[in-house]
């Protein structure tokens, strides 16, 4: 029973990783840039979630607002940070991204205070017994529902719509896609919007599970999401999803059974190194 | 540069805003403009992950300086706090210590920071023979840096021992699961707890470690559920313990949770919400104290900071008052005389009666606080001089 419980806890964590890592993978696929500032958008989602919920009393409204606002800020980050640097080596954009991420932590602190924010009346606290002896809070169940819903919605979009097909074409060969009439800029903005909105949703859910949003909430995702997309095979959406879930479960078991030797991050990176030794291209790399 | 601007910003929060502008324009102006004040250096994390504790500690220290100055200062001379943001990082704290000692010409320093930064600065203070008080950093090696280093709060081990007595003897719970924060704070608490566990009949059924970055304790809680302990001894800070306690209760575990001074903030109660009710901690500050010093502090802090007092604020406040008391007694600007005066401290401050042992470790009672109706309240006091004796060398 404990093993099943640990698997479930790991999958919930993995679902959060997946929501965060998706945007990073999309951006890498399109621009070959490591978008570290993505983690700041995750934090922003958390703040919007708490502020709107506390202000309006509606968690649903907060979740939607957070996704929308974070999505637009994500688009703005492309316009302001990355677009002017596209002609430069990717290292320049990476450094700019790290700079924006660090500055955003301090900005959150100045705007919202160093102590972080909490829900005055945390929603979704009820419990459901999903298996005998294992009950989960509504919030945890929502994490899974949201991740599955959003990610499969995105999957459907990628396969069945013109913009989805155009996006995939752009990832494979931007020049050819452009010459076939695909508006590459639109694809980039759309990808930033979707990826950032998902990170915003993840931020809201994490803020609810912890009942805390801190300026430094993005610190761990900022590098762990990078590990996930490397693990998945850079730029592979499916790989990032598999890697997210695998990492969530590995960390859950690792915390219990080797936690006194390695902390959660070390477990994640040890796993990353082991996989890369066997499959240097990542779990599900594109050819 | 970013760093200096931030230091200047924090200094600007003091009443000496004008001088802060001077720091930016020309460092040398500060010396001449404030030659008639007694300067106390204060390194504190105002940015980065520990900024919340740093902010509280700064409020506490400023309150202490304000109170001393309002009461006429040190034999007529005013105290001035020279504040630097160390980001709770040793690599920031060490050069700041040098700067405070050599450029700012402080008479003594106080650390409002965590152990890593405090250790790095303590070595430099000890070598330069300038008195230095660690307000709430708990690492055992801090006071071992030298004769000039003191600590006004409990070492981790001492508090861990108090935790064992609280759980094993006062609560009568024998099967305990430990959740340990894997930094110097959590580890030294765990050491003290385990050292005394046997003496109070405690069986440690399991110990789990987590890192300061963790806010998600699902797997650990699942395992504790399977362990079925009588009580949970969990180290952490309010920002880890808040999520942890709320997740523990959300998972349906109803065993007593015992923490320590890291929980000691109103923010812990805000994060954990209803789940915080009944949580016990060992700490330095008694919210329901009848002592005038403590009541004064609690009232003054809330008025100044706009939120209720916490342990780090009380500890920083205490450290400033200890220094002020020693400055009055030593009378001169002589640092060796000041050091001796600090060593002989016999003072009641906001965190209780303070005196130091030969190593510079504080000797005082441990306060046990409990969350009741959304506030910290008095539960009991542990005043066992033998159990709580800090190491003397």
Interface residues (C-beta under 8 A of the other chain):
Chain A: X1 X2 X5 X6 X9 X10 X12 X13 X106 X109 X113 X114 X115 X116 X118 X122 X125 X127 X135 X137 X140 X206 X209 X210 X211 X212 X214 X215 X216 X217 X219 X220 X251 X252 X253 X255 X256 X259 X260 X263 X264 X265
Chain B: X47 X48 X49 X51 X52 X54 X55 X182 X207 X208 X209 X210 X211 X213 X214 X215 X216 X218 X219 X220 X222 X223 X225 X226 X239 X242 X243 X246 X247 X250 X251 X252 X267 X270 X271 X272 X273
